[in-house]
Amino acid sequence: MLNRSLPELFFIRTCIASLRSIPPLSTLYTLSRFTVLPSNFRLPIALEVYLFSEALFFTVVYIPRKLILQRPAQHPPLSPRSGRRALFKKCIDETPDVGAYLSGWFHGAAVKTIKRENVREFLTWAFLNGSRSGGAEEFAESEEYVCLLESRLGRGFEKGYEKGAKCIRLTLDAVVMEYRSLLWYFIVYIVDLTTCIRFRLHSFNHFAPGAWLRIIPPRPHTTFSSLSPVRRISYWHRPHTHPTKLPIVFLHGIGIGLYPYIPFLHDLAALDPAVGILVLELMPISFRLSHTPLSRPAFTEEFTAILTQHDIQSFMLISHSYGTVLSTWLLRSERLSPRISSLVLIDPVVILLHHPSVAYNFVHRAPSTANEWQLQYFASRDPDVAHSLSRHFFWAENILWKEELAGRKVGVVISGNDLIINAPECWRYLTGRDVPESESGNLVWAGEAGGDLTVIWCEGVDHAQVFDTQVRRRVVVALAEEFLEDA
């Protein structure tokens, strides 16, 4: 992740402008080449082939696929009304400032400008999976929630609907994406190939579902991989031979695949050569054109099959960013939760997910600094990433509460300058105290959550920057080593 300096801002804006210029320039040249340009005007043949390929890819692949990805989300089944009411009350109880909570979900609008039907529209999406109240029973439930909000605010909402007060409804709003050129996918391929080589040099074996042409960019190097026991998930595996320690499972976040995590995974592998490591590859969030993201039941089923394939009974789970969503799914699985001996969550997006920070900062914020531009263009506007978050990300099944961490050793690593989550609020929620203003380095809090909970605050570090240097990684690796020894 870039920092916030002016040179980095100039660099990232230049890169983005160059990539954005590819589709109009290639399409314009291709059309002009066969219409208005003289027949003797020729660019080098390789450049002409490239421009024609970009124009063809933009019109034949990207535009139709963009329309397909706008299809409505298939929401998971609603929980019973008692469960929804309990969830709503839990969210409000864990929200110190209800006014700021509402304002955040309405793009920063003043609370006094948000009318009663606007609030109902938001609550119907958030707790009833809908765009509007469907009947008398749904209306009565949403009315109950509106009244509870009014009680917490100490004031009533003005009747009516304000058209200018638009709320964030992630799974109902349009999927906002930007074109990714063939040049970009070639870069992704080179990074993927480099990642493959480095993993094999570190004694990892690759398992792929086959049919490498189904993903763009294709992965021909997986021809030499072993066959994955599941249909969708590919992964890297280092065999486990240690008689007492448990293997490690790692779930990555949104980005260009596993490449940014290689130094961290190498540090983990160096802890003990006999400790096995399982690293999943999540293609829909890895800057590729790939399959539809797996639902929670489908993911847990495939993950279980992978564990069975390698005879992994219990394991330590480490996850980063979006990977913490999948960790939440595993923690709530009756079959898999008992097999997780310890857990490390790095830059967790699942803590206080009912707050608007993650949805607004990742999807809706207008960027101004270099890191914000990098996040918006390369992550949130990637077609498959945007589709994953806007049509397959359901906050109610992804949110993780503090009490759910009980029963095992847990470490949570929070980056103090995280541009996605509200880091101070997450720290306050987990530890019950504010971040000291004079803090200049890592801050470690060890307390109890029914089991052992360690929370680490990394001052001056942005989202994912904890993996950038060995000094920053050391705190996470040390935590993992401690958990391995205890297990």
RODO-2510 file (C-alpha; in nm, 4 decimals, decimal comma):
residues 487
     n   res          X          Y          Z
     1     m     0,0000     0,0000     0,0000
     2     l     0,1329     0,3442    -0,0941
     3     n     0,1690     0,6241     0,1594
     4     r     0,0262     0,9757     0,1392
     5     s     0,3181     1,1715    -0,0083
     6     l     0,2806     1,4079    -0,3047
     7     p     0,5285     1,2179    -0,5306
     8     e     0,3350     0,8946    -0,4690
     9     l     0,0100     1,0744    -0,5513
    10     f     0,1568     1,1994    -0,8798
    11     f     0,2869     0,8500    -0,9584
    12     i    -0,0401     0,6679    -0,8925
    13     r    -0,2520     0,9261    -1,0749
    14     t    -0,0224     0,8961    -1,3773
    15     c    -0,0485     0,5160    -1,3742
    16     i    -0,4268     0,5284    -1,3469
    17     a    -0,4604     0,7891    -1,6233
    18     s    -0,2407     0,5770    -1,8521
    19     l    -0,4438     0,2614    -1,7898
    20     r    -0,7739     0,4456    -1,8320
    21     s    -0,6609     0,5825    -2,1687
    22     i    -0,6131     0,2372    -2,3212
    23     p    -0,9761     0,1496    -2,4117
    24     p    -1,0689     0,4827    -2,5773
    25     l    -0,7395     0,5134    -2,7633
    26     s    -0,7379     0,1528    -2,8862
    27     t    -1,1053     0,1682    -2,9906
    28     l    -1,0626     0,5059    -3,1600
    29     y    -0,7571     0,3893    -3,3548
    30     t    -0,9205     0,0631    -3,4595
    31     l    -1,2280     0,2445    -3,5926
    32     s    -1,0180     0,5112    -3,7622
    33     r    -0,7875     0,2528    -3,9159
    34     f    -1,0717     0,1137    -4,1252
    35     t    -1,2531     0,4419    -4,1938
    36     v    -1,0849     0,7826    -4,2010
    37     l    -0,7116     0,7071    -4,1910
    38     p    -0,5333     0,6819    -4,5268
    39     s    -0,4479     0,3284    -4,6350
    40     n    -0,0753     0,3985    -4,6341
    41     f    -0,0786     0,5073    -4,2690
    42     r     0,0487     0,2187    -4,0601
    43     l     0,1749     0,1778    -3,7071
    44     p     0,4190    -0,1045    -3,6343
    45     i     0,2331    -0,4308    -3,6859
    46     a     0,2836    -0,5452    -3,3252
    47     l     0,1341    -0,2211    -3,1927
    48     e    -0,1584    -0,2441    -3,4344
    49     v    -0,2318    -0,6006    -3,3254
    50     y    -0,2200    -0,4927    -2,9605
    51     l    -0,4549    -0,1954    -3,0115
    52     f    -0,6981    -0,4095    -3,2101
    53     s    -0,6902    -0,6779    -2,9380
    54     e    -0,7606    -0,4204    -2,6663
    55     a    -1,0525    -0,2752    -2,8636
    56     l    -1,1933    -0,6238    -2,9228
    57     f    -1,1514    -0,7253    -2,5575
    58     f    -1,3180    -0,4051    -2,4389
    59     t    -1,6231    -0,4366    -2,6641
    60     v    -1,6706    -0,8149    -2,6784
    61     v    -1,5662    -0,9217    -2,3271
    62     y    -1,5756    -0,6305    -2,0824
    63     i    -1,8970    -0,4490    -2,1815
    64     p    -2,1197    -0,7638    -2,1925
    65     r    -1,9641    -0,8954    -1,8722
    66     k    -2,0190    -0,5627    -1,6981
    67     l    -2,3898    -0,5919    -1,7749
    68     i    -2,4009    -0,9524    -1,6539
    69     l    -2,2348    -0,8615    -1,3243
    70     q    -2,5147    -0,6123    -1,2515
    71     r    -2,7620    -0,8949    -1,1941
    72     p    -2,9381    -0,8792    -0,8554
    73     a    -2,7735    -1,0369    -0,5550
    74     q    -2,9065    -1,3648    -0,4220
    75     h    -2,9339    -1,2866    -0,0517
    76     p    -2,9012    -1,5686     0,2000
    77     p    -3,2200    -1,6817     0,3733
    78     l    -3,3433    -1,4492     0,6465
    79     s    -3,2929    -1,5543     1,0046
    80     p    -3,6011    -1,5721     1,2297
    81     r    -3,7470    -1,2408     1,3404
    82     s    -3,6209    -1,2937     1,6947
    83     g    -3,2693    -1,3329     1,5570
    84     r    -3,3003    -1,0171     1,3464
    85     r    -3,4287    -0,8200     1,6449
    86     a    -3,1421    -0,9461     1,8601
    87     l    -2,8923    -0,8524     1,5884
    88     f    -3,0362    -0,5019     1,5569
    89     k    -3,0238    -0,4441     1,9315
    90     k    -2,6699    -0,5803     1,9424
    91     c    -2,5639    -0,3372     1,6692
    92     i    -2,7203    -0,0399     1,8471
    93     d    -2,5735    -0,1404     2,1829
    94     e    -2,2274    -0,1527     2,0230
    95     t    -2,2722     0,1919     1,8635
    96     p    -2,1822     0,4748     2,1015
    97     d    -2,2885     0,7510     1,8599
    98     v    -2,6063     0,6523     1,6732
    99     g    -2,6145     0,9872     1,4955
   100     a    -2,2687     0,9329     1,3447
   101     y    -2,3693     0,5752     1,2600
   102     l    -2,6688     0,6925     1,0551
   103     s    -2,4792     0,9803     0,8982
   104     g    -2,2054     0,7441     0,7818
   105     w    -2,4510     0,5112     0,6104
   106     f    -2,6019     0,8160     0,4370
   107     h    -2,2725     0,9399     0,2853
   108     g    -2,2120     1,1856     0,5674
   109     a    -2,5518     1,3590     0,5490
   110     a    -2,6630     1,5528     0,8561
   111     v    -2,9015     1,3443     1,0684
   112     k    -3,1655     1,6193     1,0636
   113     t    -3,1874     1,5880     0,6818
   114     i    -3,2597     1,2126     0,6975
   115     k    -3,6328     1,1516     0,7032
   116     r    -3,8296     0,8613     0,8440
   117     e    -3,8774     0,6716     0,5160
   118     n    -3,5094     0,7098     0,4334
   119     v    -3,4254     0,5411     0,7602
   120     r    -3,6793     0,2665     0,6908
   121     e    -3,5287     0,2099     0,3456
   122     f    -3,1844     0,1621     0,4993
   123     l    -3,3045    -0,0671     0,7785
   124     t    -3,5101    -0,2782     0,5382
   125     w    -3,1953    -0,3441     0,3345
   126     a    -2,9684    -0,3954     0,6341
   127     f    -3,1907    -0,6340     0,8310
   128     l    -3,4543    -0,7625     0,5869
   129     n    -3,2501    -0,8079     0,2660
   130     g    -3,4970    -0,5893     0,0764
   131     s    -3,5246    -0,2682    -0,1181
   132     r    -3,8500    -0,1695     0,0550
   133     s    -4,1035    -0,3116     0,3000
   134     g    -4,2803    -0,6056     0,1416
   135     g    -4,5886    -0,6311     0,3630
   136     a    -4,7548    -0,5488     0,6929
   137     e    -4,5283    -0,7766     0,8950
   138     e    -4,2102    -0,6352     0,7411
   139     f    -4,3415    -0,2807     0,7870
   140     a    -4,4134    -0,3454     1,1545
   141     e    -4,0634    -0,4837     1,2066
   142     s    -3,8941    -0,1908     1,0360
   143     e    -4,1169     0,0480     1,2338
   144     e    -3,9951    -0,1143     1,5555
   145     y    -3,6345    -0,0533     1,4517
   146     v    -3,7042     0,3074     1,3513
   147     c    -3,8637     0,3743     1,6903
   148     l    -3,5658     0,2203     1,8701
   149     l    -3,3325     0,4492     1,6756
   150     e    -3,5458     0,7497     1,7644
   151     s    -3,5302     0,6483     2,1294
   152     r    -3,1492     0,6274     2,1177
   153     l    -3,1219     0,9597     1,9346
   154     g    -3,3603     1,1334     2,1691
   155     r    -3,5551     1,2829     1,8805
   156     g    -3,7989     1,1699     1,6132
   157     f    -3,7404     1,1589     1,2404
   158     e    -3,9344     1,3954     1,0193
   159     k    -4,2044     1,2164     0,8229
   160     g    -4,1631     1,1616     0,4504
   161     y    -3,8768     1,0748     0,2147
   162     e    -3,5846     1,2998     0,1215
   163     k    -3,4607     1,2193    -0,2307
   164     g    -3,1258     1,3802    -0,1659
   165     a    -3,0490     1,1556     0,1329
   166     k    -2,9247     0,8377    -0,0312
   167     c    -2,8107     0,5517     0,1871
   168     i    -2,5467     0,2902     0,1132
   169     r    -2,7093    -0,0422     0,0251
   170     l    -2,4139    -0,2456    -0,0873
   171     t    -2,5953    -0,5452    -0,2367
   172     l    -2,8633    -0,3317    -0,4087
   173     d    -2,6536    -0,0449    -0,5426
   174     a    -2,4986    -0,0655    -0,8891
   175     v    -2,1724    -0,2594    -0,9232
   176     v    -1,9186     0,0165    -0,9961
   177     m    -1,6180    -0,1134    -1,1902
   178     e    -1,3568     0,0001    -1,4399
   179     y    -1,2026    -0,1694    -1,7415
   180     r    -0,8888    -0,3768    -1,6967
   181     s    -0,6725    -0,3890    -2,0064
   182     l    -0,4943    -0,6860    -2,1586
   183     l    -0,1725    -0,5116    -2,0617
   184     w    -0,2855    -0,5153    -1,6975
   185     y    -0,3771    -0,8823    -1,7141
   186     f    -0,0359    -0,9562    -1,8655
   187     i     0,1218    -0,7890    -1,5612
   188     v    -0,1019    -1,0005    -1,3347
   189     y     0,0129    -1,3128    -1,5222
   190     i     0,3816    -1,2273    -1,4742
   191     v     0,3223    -1,1673    -1,1027
   192     d     0,1311    -1,4965    -1,0804
   193     l     0,4116    -1,6861    -1,2535
   194     t     0,6698    -1,5261    -1,0244
   195     t     0,4613    -1,6223    -0,7221
   196     c     0,4428    -1,9811    -0,8452
   197     i     0,8194    -2,0049    -0,8882
   198     r     0,8910    -1,8601    -0,5448
   199     f     0,6427    -2,0927    -0,3721
   200     r     0,7948    -2,3968    -0,5391
   201     l     1,1421    -2,2835    -0,4324
   202     h     1,0103    -2,2833    -0,0749
   203     s     0,8959    -2,6488    -0,1039
   204     f     0,5232    -2,5810    -0,1495
   205     n     0,3122    -2,8017    -0,3748
   206     h     0,0345    -2,6506    -0,5846
   207     f    -0,3138    -2,7976    -0,6238
   208     a    -0,5459    -2,6606    -0,8925
   209     p    -0,8953    -2,7604    -1,0114
   210     g    -0,7720    -2,7797    -1,3720
   211     a    -0,9201    -2,5993    -1,6736
   212     w    -0,6721    -2,3110    -1,6437
   213     l    -0,8327    -2,1363    -1,9438
   214     r    -1,1426    -2,0518    -1,7388
   215     i    -0,9541    -1,7702    -1,5664
   216     i    -0,8230    -1,4493    -1,7250
   217     p    -0,5290    -1,4232    -1,7330
   218     p    -0,4948    -1,7986    -1,7951
   219     r    -0,2665    -2,0020    -1,5706
   220     p    -0,0863    -2,2476    -1,8016
   221     h     0,1820    -2,3091    -1,5386
   222     t    -0,0805    -2,4906    -1,3303
   223     t    -0,0673    -2,7697    -1,5898
   224     f     0,2092    -2,9139    -1,3718
   225     s     0,0058    -2,8781    -1,0509
   226     s    -0,1608    -3,1617    -0,8661
   227     l    -0,5367    -3,1914    -0,9015
   228     s    -0,7339    -3,0106    -0,6328
   229     p    -0,9980    -3,2230    -0,4573
   230     v    -1,2535    -2,9425    -0,5063
   231     r    -1,4056    -2,7627    -0,8065
   232     r    -1,3176    -2,3995    -0,7340
   233     i    -1,0389    -2,3472    -0,4826
   234     s    -0,6727    -2,3776    -0,5747
   235     y    -0,4096    -2,3746    -0,3018
   236     w    -0,0472    -2,4221    -0,1976
   237     h     0,0489    -2,6836     0,0570
   238     r     0,3622    -2,7734     0,2490
   239     p     0,3287    -3,1164     0,4160
   240     h     0,2992    -3,1333     0,7936
   241     t     0,5305    -3,3767     0,9768
   242     h     0,5662    -3,2300     1,3243
   243     p     0,4495    -3,4725     1,5960
   244     t     0,3045    -3,2124     1,8363
   245     k     0,2688    -2,8719     1,6711
   246     l    -0,0294    -2,7978     1,4486
   247     p    -0,0247    -2,6892     1,0835
   248     i    -0,1046    -2,3345     0,9719
   249     v    -0,3839    -2,2251     0,7359
   250     f    -0,3614    -1,8803     0,5726
   251     l    -0,6429    -1,6866     0,4018
   252     h    -0,5383    -1,3798     0,2027
   253     g    -0,7157    -1,0534     0,1321
   254     i    -0,8085    -0,8548    -0,1775
   255     g    -0,5118    -0,7863    -0,4028
   256     i    -0,2926    -0,9317    -0,6719
   257     g    -0,3059    -1,2796    -0,5268
   258     l    -0,0452    -1,4187    -0,2885
   259     y     0,2550    -1,2214    -0,4140
   260     p     0,2516    -0,9538    -0,1368
   261     y     0,2396    -1,2265     0,1294
   262     i     0,5413    -1,4284     0,0130
   263     p     0,7920    -1,2764     0,2619
   264     f     0,5450    -1,3274     0,5478
   265     l     0,4750    -1,6882     0,4492
   266     h     0,8491    -1,7476     0,4145
   267     d     0,8939    -1,6173     0,7708
   268     l     0,6232    -1,8567     0,8906
   269     a     0,7823    -2,1472     0,7043
   270     a     1,1180    -2,0681     0,8665
   271     l     0,9734    -2,1080     1,2169
   272     d     0,9807    -2,4858     1,1866
   273     p     1,0395    -2,6871     0,8655
   274     a     0,8202    -2,9676     1,0021
   275     v     0,5115    -2,7483     1,0425
   276     g     0,2761    -2,7753     0,7468
   277     i     0,1255    -2,4674     0,5822
   278     l    -0,1917    -2,4525     0,3727
   279     v    -0,2424    -2,1322     0,1688
   280     l    -0,5671    -2,0893    -0,0229
   281     e    -0,5909    -1,8920    -0,3497
   282     l    -0,9122    -1,6896    -0,3789
   283     m    -0,9414    -1,6020    -0,7468
   284     p    -1,2499    -1,3712    -0,7374
   285     i    -1,0607    -1,1234    -0,5173
   286     s    -0,7228    -1,1607    -0,6909
   287     f    -0,7612    -0,9178    -0,9853
   288     r    -0,8699    -1,1887    -1,2310
   289     l    -1,1793    -1,2644    -1,4345
   290     s    -1,2898    -1,5845    -1,2690
   291     h    -1,5778    -1,7819    -1,1227
   292     t    -1,8550    -1,6488    -0,9010
   293     p    -1,7460    -1,6185    -0,5349
   294     l    -1,8396    -1,9177    -0,3256
   295     s    -2,1249    -1,8833    -0,0799
   296     r    -2,0621    -1,9568     0,2864
   297     p    -2,1935    -2,3176     0,2668
   298     a    -2,0024    -2,3870    -0,0552
   299     f    -1,6768    -2,2457     0,0815
   300     t    -1,6936    -2,4402     0,4072
   301     e    -1,7703    -2,7573     0,2123
   302     e    -1,4714    -2,7176    -0,0203
   303     f    -1,2448    -2,6133     0,2662
   304     t    -1,3436    -2,9245     0,4609
   305     a    -1,2640    -3,1415     0,1591
   306     i    -0,9169    -2,9856     0,1357
   307     l    -0,8502    -3,0528     0,5046
   308     t    -0,9625    -3,4131     0,4558
   309     q    -0,7359    -3,4505     0,1516
   310     h    -0,4302    -3,3653     0,3629
   311     d    -0,5459    -3,5250     0,6882
   312     i    -0,5523    -3,1936     0,8774
   313     q    -0,7539    -3,2416     1,1946
   314     s    -0,6729    -2,9220     1,3879
   315     f    -0,4896    -2,6094     1,2762
   316     m    -0,3933    -2,2520     1,3495
   317     l    -0,5817    -2,0065     1,1298
   318     i    -0,4241    -1,6801     1,0108
   319     s    -0,6170    -1,4418     0,7869
   320     h    -0,5814    -1,0928     0,6478
   321     s    -0,8433    -0,8323     0,5529
   322     y    -1,1112    -1,0022     0,3365
   323     g    -0,9716    -1,3357     0,4551
   324     t    -1,1098    -1,2517     0,8001
   325     v    -1,4580    -1,2803     0,6460
   326     l    -1,3858    -1,6417     0,5562
   327     s    -1,2418    -1,6946     0,9043
   328     t    -1,5740    -1,5777     1,0482
   329     w    -1,7542    -1,8359     0,8362
   330     l    -1,5237    -2,1091     0,9671
   331     l    -1,5695    -1,9966     1,3279
   332     r    -1,9467    -2,0324     1,2874
   333     s    -1,9265    -2,3774     1,1304
   334     e    -2,0246    -2,6476     1,3786
   335     r    -1,7876    -2,8913     1,2102
   336     l    -1,4887    -2,6639     1,1563
   337     s    -1,4876    -2,4283     1,4548
   338     p    -1,3695    -2,6952     1,7044
   339     r    -1,0749    -2,7697     1,4746
   340     i    -0,9386    -2,4133     1,4948
   341     s    -0,6935    -2,4223     1,7857
   342     s    -0,5861    -2,0572     1,7593
   343     l    -0,6621    -1,7589     1,5405
   344     v    -0,4739    -1,4520     1,4136
   345     l    -0,6747    -1,1761     1,2449
   346     i    -0,4697    -0,9104     1,0622
   347     d    -0,6386    -0,5846     0,9530
   348     p    -0,9787    -0,7423     1,0284
   349     v    -1,2674    -0,5949     0,8303
   350     v    -1,5215    -0,8032     1,0260
   351     i    -1,4933    -0,6236     1,3603
   352     l    -1,7752    -0,3647     1,3987
   353     l    -1,8821    -0,4365     1,0412
   354     h    -2,2245    -0,2876     1,1142
   355     h    -2,0528     0,0521     1,1204
   356     p    -2,0304     0,2249     0,7793
   357     s    -1,6502     0,2548     0,7706
   358     v    -1,5679    -0,0518     0,5572
   359     a    -1,8500    -0,0074     0,3033
   360     y    -1,7941     0,3664     0,2657
   361     n    -1,4124     0,3684     0,2644
   362     f    -1,3740     0,0762     0,0259
   363     v    -1,6564     0,1423    -0,2178
   364     h    -1,7891     0,4978    -0,1959
   365     r    -1,5179     0,7324    -0,0717
   366     a    -1,3906     0,9910    -0,3213
   367     p    -1,0095     0,9438    -0,3139
   368     s    -0,7713     1,2290    -0,2435
   369     t    -0,4418     1,0725    -0,1288
   370     a    -0,2146     0,8238    -0,3070
   371     n    -0,3208     0,5258    -0,0966
   372     e    -0,6894     0,6087    -0,1443
   373     w    -0,6473     0,6286    -0,5237
   374     q    -0,4593     0,2993    -0,5204
   375     l    -0,7338     0,1355    -0,3164
   376     q    -1,0174     0,2675    -0,5306
   377     y    -0,8837     0,2016    -0,8796
   378     f    -0,6825    -0,1158    -0,8331
   379     a    -0,8994    -0,2840    -0,5677
   380     s    -1,2574    -0,1639    -0,5315
   381     r    -1,3051    -0,0888    -0,9048
   382     d    -1,1625    -0,4203    -1,0234
   383     p    -1,4558    -0,5964    -1,1976
   384     d    -1,4502    -0,9224    -1,0025
   385     v    -1,3664    -0,7553    -0,6724
   386     a    -1,6499    -0,5053    -0,7204
   387     h    -1,8882    -0,7883    -0,8057
   388     s    -1,7759    -0,9938    -0,5045
   389     l    -1,8400    -0,7068    -0,2647
   390     s    -2,1583    -0,5702    -0,4236
   391     r    -2,3377    -0,8988    -0,4905
   392     h    -2,1824    -1,1596    -0,2579
   393     f    -2,0886    -0,9698     0,0594
   394     f    -2,3627    -0,9880     0,3224
   395     w    -2,2621    -0,7991     0,6336
   396     a    -2,4894    -0,9855     0,8760
   397     e    -2,3205    -1,3207     0,8066
   398     n    -1,9716    -1,1646     0,7991
   399     i    -1,9678    -0,9568     1,1166
   400     l    -1,7656    -1,0983     1,4061
   401     w    -1,8415    -1,0138     1,7692
   402     k    -1,5890    -1,0150     2,0500
   403     e    -1,7620    -1,2932     2,2414
   404     e    -1,7276    -1,5251     1,9418
   405     l    -1,3513    -1,5227     1,9946
   406     a    -1,3878    -1,7107     2,3230
   407     g    -1,2520    -2,0614     2,3690
   408     r    -0,9171    -2,0351     2,1899
   409     k    -0,6064    -1,8219     2,1702
   410     v    -0,6755    -1,5210     1,9479
   411     g    -0,4506    -1,2440     1,8203
   412     v    -0,5843    -0,9338     1,6452
   413     v    -0,3427    -0,7028     1,4632
   414     i    -0,4739    -0,3507     1,3947
   415     s    -0,2918    -0,1020     1,1707
   416     g    -0,3131     0,2417     1,3284
   417     n    -0,3432     0,4271     0,9956
   418     d    -0,5760     0,1736     0,8310
   419     l    -0,7624     0,3510     0,5507
   420     i    -1,0459     0,0939     0,5423
   421     i    -1,1515     0,0137     0,8971
   422     n    -1,2037     0,2530     1,1885
   423     a    -0,8928     0,1397     1,3741
   424     p    -0,9418     0,3355     1,7013
   425     e    -1,3009     0,2104     1,7351
   426     c    -1,1945    -0,1511     1,6749
   427     w    -0,9213    -0,1168     1,9377
   428     r    -1,1672     0,0394     2,1830
   429     y    -1,4252    -0,2332     2,1210
   430     l    -1,1769    -0,5184     2,1744
   431     t    -0,9803    -0,3732     2,4665
   432     g    -1,2292    -0,1446     2,6383
   433     r    -0,9866     0,1481     2,6359
   434     d    -0,8729     0,4292     2,4066
   435     v    -0,5479     0,4272     2,2127
   436     p    -0,2915     0,6337     2,4077
   437     e    -0,2265     0,9576     2,2205
   438     s     0,1449     0,9454     2,2941
   439     e     0,1865     0,5973     2,1464
   440     s     0,4665     0,5904     1,8860
   441     g     0,5263     0,2179     1,8291
   442     n     0,3500    -0,1150     1,8638
   443     l     0,1076    -0,1374     2,1536
   444     v     0,0172    -0,4802     2,2906
   445     w    -0,2912    -0,5473     2,5021
   446     a    -0,3496    -0,8890     2,6528
   447     g    -0,6830    -0,9596     2,8156
   448     e    -0,9553    -1,2158     2,8346
   449     a    -1,2453    -1,2963     2,5997
   450     g    -1,3458    -1,6252     2,7536
   451     g    -1,0042    -1,7391     2,6345
   452     d    -0,6773    -1,5603     2,5642
   453     l    -0,7067    -1,2463     2,3533
   454     t    -0,4077    -1,0398     2,2410
   455     v    -0,4622    -0,7158     2,0506
   456     i    -0,1662    -0,5447     1,8817
   457     w    -0,1777    -0,1825     1,7648
   458     c     0,0762    -0,0974     1,4911
   459     e     0,1203     0,2786     1,5024
   460     g     0,1770     0,4591     1,1715
   461     v     0,0986     0,1511     0,9603
   462     d    -0,1635     0,1472     0,6847
   463     h    -0,3766    -0,1441     0,5659
   464     a    -0,1540    -0,4395     0,4618
   465     q     0,1680    -0,2483     0,5330
   466     v     0,2438    -0,4828     0,8220
   467     f     0,3699    -0,7276     0,5561
   468     d     0,6039    -0,4785     0,3877
   469     t     0,9160    -0,5079     0,6023
   470     q     1,0692    -0,7718     0,8239
   471     v     1,0554    -0,5384     1,1232
   472     r     0,6796    -0,4925     1,0837
   473     r     0,6191    -0,8614     1,0162
   474     r     0,8126    -0,9636     1,3250
   475     v     0,5266    -0,8888     1,5634
   476     v     0,2842    -1,1106     1,3685
   477     v     0,5369    -1,3902     1,3217
   478     a     0,6218    -1,3819     1,6937
   479     l     0,2518    -1,4099     1,7776
   480     a     0,2150    -1,7082     1,5431
   481     e     0,5224    -1,8732     1,6959
   482     e     0,3792    -1,8285     2,0453
   483     f     0,0506    -1,9881     1,9421
   484     l     0,2303    -2,2771     1,7738
   485     e     0,4293    -2,3510     2,0875
   486     d     0,1208    -2,3320     2,3076
   487     a    -0,0762    -2,5636     2,0786
***
